[in-house]
C-alpha cells in the first residue's frame, strides 16, 4: 500500500480508533498508517492498488528478488529430494531379506 503523503510502500493496516473508524470498517473502509512518515489515512479495502512507478531500479529489485526466490526454491528441492532419496535407501535396507547361512542356522 502506497502512502499518499510520502509515496513509499511502507503503509500497513492500523488498529481502528474511535466510533467513526469502527462504523467505517463496516463498509470496508479501514485505517492505514505509514511506517516511514507516521501518516494515518483511511482507504477502501477493495480499491484498486496504486501502481508504483516502474523505473529501472524497481525492475532490478524485482529481478533480484525473483532470482533469490528461485535460488531458495532450488535449494529446498535439492534438500527435500536428498532427504527422500536417503529415506528410500534406508527403507530398502531395513526391508530386504537377509541371506541366511546355508547350514540353516
Buried (B, 14 or more C-beta within 10 A) or exposed (E): BBBEBEEBEEBEEBEBEEEEBEEBBEEEBBBBBBEEBEBBBBBEEEEEEEEEEEEEEEEEEEEEEEEEEEEEEEEEEEEEEEEEEEEEEEEEEEEEEEEEEEEEE
